[in-house]
Amino acid sequence: MPPSRPSSLASVTVPQGFFAAGGTCGIKESGKPDLALIAADRPCSAAALFTTNQFKGAPVLVGMRHLDNQGYGSAQAIVCNSGNANVATLAKGGEQHAVDMCKAAAELVGCDPHEVLPASTGVIGRPLPIEGVLDGIRGLKPALGRGEKHDTAAAQGIMTTDLVEKCTLQSFEIDGKPCHLGGVGKGSGMIAPSMATMLIFFTTDVAIEPSVLHEALRRANAESFNRISVDSDTSTSDTVYLLANGAAGNARIEQPDGPAFDRFVDALTAACRDLAGQVVVDGEGATRIFEVHVKGLPSIEEADRIGRAVTNSPLVKTAIHGCDPNWGRLVMAAGKAGVELDPSNFMVSIQGVTVFANGSPTVTEPRPLAGLAKKMRTDRVRITLDAHHGPAEAVWLGCDLSRQYIAINADYTT
């Protein structure tokens, strides 16, 4: 199931007043793009979510500080390099290097360095070749522009093991004003986000208060990036940035409620789900994806705990890879999630076929099991788990764990 390149990469420069560029700075020995810049023509409301991993990269620490450690504030640009994560480099000047990236981008854009949000992705523990990176950022000035060519360049500049670029675009109206929201992202391995995800950069021309923007991002993230898994690992660099410049001219959204806020959250959630799905499809070595629909729990939190346990399970992932309708692995994973369940009232179905109910398997004969295995030989496998114990539900998305995943990661740094 090789991921397909989007038919159009028009994204972050579709919202009014945004520009983008991508290029090279010499980090990748292949000479492939390893640098991206997204900028606005004015200061923006900004919001972010960051990894909860305790070994946060230097750009994460600087980005948090530029948003006053509250996840929202003002910014005008995002700068990112790929091929080097600038993680575990604090003793080697890593944090200062992230600051220097912001200074170089600020000079190019014409804003304060604190209004630049940095990001890096790639190998952990290697010093960032900062002089080459700074030269690369300065060299982006003539490349900065609007249109699909520039969006494509930015999307390519943040890729690592990704096989294809990832982008999304939503168009909608608020107060009768045409609005747009575009995004680019990267992510293929080390994917099991907690609070944030991979690297995702959004732009929008909606007028909205920074704190309200942050609440919208938090809600959208909870239903998208926080419900996917490639390999059960949470990166040290996970970051989502969202810039809103207000160029659409809608009445400024000042509270996290009301029709305008709800319309924006709907658009943002759709964009997040789109990029989250693209990340899973491009999971390292993935041959098929699987959807886990958890139903019948007293709370969303409990449904999410079960969804995460099942979708993260290596045994479930390998069963999906082998098209093995091994429902025992599904109940095992659900049962370890720390949620109170009644096995005698629990139901499991695979591809619409109930395989476990009322405490016992419902399909035991070889022929039906072989038929179900055949149904699993598709790009997408659907699993339903129903606890019959409440109204809450959640949908998670994962990919299988293949031999190719091992091959990709066994010699990643050597």
N, C-alpha and C positions, 0 to 999 in steps of 0.2 A: 504494500500500500504506500507507494512513494507519494509524498505530499505534492500537491499541484500549486504552481505559482498563481497568485491572484490574477484575474484577467486585467485588473487595473490597480495600480499602486497609488492612485490619487488619494491623498490622506491629509497629512499635517499642514499642508499649505492651502487646502481648500477653504478652511475658515479664513475670513478676511483678516489681513494684517499680519500673516505669519510667513516666514521664509525658512528654507532648509538647505542644507548642503551636506555632502559626504566626500570623503577623500582618504588619503593614505598618509601615515606618519612613520612607517617603517617598523611597526611592532611585529606584524606578521611576515615571516620569512617568505611566504608565498607571494607577497606583494599585493594581496587582495585588500579591499577597503577596510580600514580599521579606525575610522574617525567620523563623527557626525555632529552637526550643530543644527539646532532648531531655535529660531529667534522670532520675537514679536517687534512690531514697530512702535510699541509703547509698553509701559509697565503693566503687568497682568496680575490678577488674583491668581494665587498659586496654591496647590494642595499636593500632598505626597503621602505615600505609605511606604514604610521601610521594613526590611527583614527584621525578624525577632531573633535571628541567630546572634549569639553573644560575640562571635568573631566578626564584627561588622567591618566592612572595607572602609578605607579612608574616605572615598567619595560619599559613602553613606553618612559618615560622621559629619563631614563638611556640609552636605545637603541638609541634614537635620539642623545643624547650627544656623544655616542661612534662612531656615524657616522657623527660627526661634524655638526649636525643640518642641513645637506644638503641632507640626504637620501642615501648617498653612501660613500664608503671608503674602509677600509680593515678590515677583521675579519677572525676568524678561527673556531669559534664554536657558537652554539646556545644552550641555556639552558632554560628549561621551566618546570614550575609546573602547575598542575591543581587542582581544588577544592578550590582555594583561589586566587582572582584576584589581590590582593595587590593594590587595588584602594581606594582612599580617606583614605589613611593611612600615609600621610606625617608627621603628628604630632606624629605618633607611630613608626617612624623609617622605614617607608616603602621604601623610596628611598635607604637608606643605606642597607636594606635587599636585594634589587635588585643588588646593587653593590657587596655585600657579595656573592651572588649566582655566579656572574661573576668571583670573585676571586677563589672560590672553583672549578669552572669548568676550569679556566685557569691553576690551579695547576695540575689538572688531565690531561689536554691536552698538557701542556707545552707551553703555549703562554702568552702574556700579558693580564691582565684582561680587558683592553680596546678593545681587539680583541674578546671578547665574547659578544654576543647579547642576552639579557634576555627577557623572556616573562612569563606571568602568566595569568590564566583564572579560573573563578569560582565566588564565592560569593564576593560581593563588601563590603568594610568597615570593614573587620575583619583583625586584625594583622596577618601577616604571621608567622607561628611557625618556625622561622628561624633556630633554632638549629637542629631540625629534618630534615629540608630541606637540610641544609649543610651536615649533616651526610649521607643523602640519595644520594647527588651528589657524595660525596667521595666514597660511596659504589658502584657507577656505573663503576668504573675502570675495574674490571674483566669482566663486561658484555659488554663492548664496543667492537663492532666488525662489520663485514660485512656479508651481506646475508639477506634473507627474514625474518629470525627469529628476527634479530636485528631491521629491518625496522618495523616489526609488533610491537615490544616492544615499539619503539618510538611513533608510531601512537597511541597505547593504553594509553601511559603515558600522553597524552595531552587531552584526552576525558573528557567531563563533562556530559551533558545530551545526548550526542551522543549515538545512538543505535549501530552504526557500525564504524569501523575504516575507514578512508578516505585516499586514496593514488592515485598517478598517476605516469606514466613513459612514457617518449618520447625518442625514439632513432632516430638519423638522422645523416647526414654527413655534414661537413663543410670542404672545401678544400681537399676532399677525406679522411678526418679523421673521424672515427666513434666517435660520440658524444652522450652523454646521459644527460637527465634532469629528476630528480625524485622529488617528492613532497609528503608531508603528511600534513593533515589539520584537524582542528576540527571546528565544527559549527553546531548548531541545533536550537538555539533560540537567540533572540536579534540580528537578522540578517536583516540589510538594510544598507550595507556598504556605506561609504562616504570617498573616497580616498584610503581606505584599506579595510581589511576584517578579521573577525574572527581571527584565528591563522593559518597561512599557512607558511610552511617552505620548500624552494626549495634548491636543490643542483644541480650543473652541472659541468662537466669537461671541458667546453668550455673556451678558453682564450679570455678575453674581458675586456676592460677598465671599472673601476667602474662607471664613469658617463654615459657611453654608456649602461652599464648593467641597470642602473636606468631608463634610457629612455625606454629601452625594457620592463621593468617591468611596467612602467607607461602606456604604450600603451596596453599591454596585460590585465592589470587590468581594464582599461576603457571598454573593450569589454567582461568582464567576471564577476568578483566579484562586480563591480559597477553596474551590471544590474540584481541583484537578490534581492528577498525579502521573508522573512519568516513571519515577524511580524512588519515591518516598523521601527524597532529600531536600532540605530547605537551604537555599544558597546564602552565602555570606554577603551577596551583593544585591539581593532582591530590592527593586525600587519601582514605584509607579509615580510619575510626575504628570501633573495636569495644569496647563496654563489656560486662563480665560481672560481675553483682552477687552470684552465688552463691545466690540466693533459692530455687532448685529443691531445694536440700538434698542434692545428690549428694555422694559422697565426693570431696573436692577433687582435681582432676587435677593432679598435680605433675610428671609426666614426659611428654615428647613421644612416648609409645609406649603400647601396651596397648589393650584393647578400648574403654575409655571415651574415650580420646583419639581413636582411629580413628573411633568413632561421631560424635564432635563434628566432626572434620574432614570427614566425609562430609556432615553437615548443612550445615556452613559452605560447603563447595564447591558444594553444590546451590543454596544461596542466592546465592552469587556468580555462578554460571552463569546463574541466572534473571535477575538484575539486568543482567548483561552482555548477555544476549540482548535485554532490553528497551531498553537503550541503543542497540544497533545498529539495531533495528527503528525506533526514533525518530530515527535519524540524519538530519541536516539534509538535506532534499530527497530522502530515500531513496524509491525505488519498489520495490526488491526487495533481499533480502539473499542472500549467498552463503556457503557453507560450503566450506572448503578442508581436505581430509583428506590430510595428508602422511604417507606410509608408507615403510618400508624404509630407514631411516637408521641409522647406527651409534649415534647418541645423540639424546636428547631435545633437546639444545641445537641440534644441526644441523637436526632437524625443525622446531624453532621458528624458526630463521633463515630457512628456506625459506618457512614459513607466513607469517611477517611480511612478507617481500619480495613475495610474491604478493598477499597481502591488502591491503597498502599501495599497490600499484601503481596510479597513475591510469589507465594504459592498460587494465589488467584491469578496474578499476571502471567505466570508460566502456563497455567491451565488454559487461559484465554489463547495464548500463543499456540498451544497444542490442540485447540478446539476440543478440549476435554470437558464434558458437562459434569465436572466434579463438584457437586453441590456441597459436599462435606467441607471443602475449603471455604465456601461462602459462609456457612453457619459457624465454622471455627472463627473466622475473622470477625463476624458480627458479635460473637459471644465474648471476644476478648476486649471489646471496646469500652468496657466499664459501664455499660447501660443495663439496667434491670430489664430482663426479657423473660417471657414465658415460652419455653420451647414447644409446649403443647398447643400454642396458639400462633406459631410463627410459620410464615409461608415464604417459599423461594420459587421463583420462576426464571427460566433462561429462554430467551427468544420466544416468550409467550407460552412456554410449556411449564406447568407446575411440576417441580421435581421434589419438593418437600412441603409437607403440610401436616398439622396435627401431631407433630412429634415424630413423623416417620417419612421415609421416602415414598414417593408416589410413582416413580418410574424405576423399575428394577430389572426388567427383561432386556437382554442384549440388543434385540432389534430396535425397540424404541430409543434406547440410548445411542445406538449408532445413527439413527435418524436425526436425533438432536445434535449430535456431533457434526453431522453434515450441515445442519442449519447454522452452526457457528462458523462455518467456513465462508465468512463474509467480512467486509471492511468494518462493520459495526455490530457488536454483540450487546444485546439489552438484557439486563438483569434487574429483577424486582424483588425486594425484600419487604415484607409487610408484617409488622409486629402486632397489628390489630389492638393497639393500646393507646390510641390518641389521634389527634387531627394533624399533627405536624409531619412534613415530608421535606426531602431534599434530594437533588439530583447531582451526582458526581460523575466526572469523566476521567477515564484513565486509558493507558495504552498497555499492550502486552510487553513482556520482558523476553527479549530474543537473544540468540547467540550473537547477533550483530551488536547488540548493546554492550556485551562483554568485550567484544573485539574493539569497539570504539574507545572504551574506557580503560582497558587493561594497560594500554601504552600511551595514555593521553599526554603525559609530560615527557616521555622519552622517545 
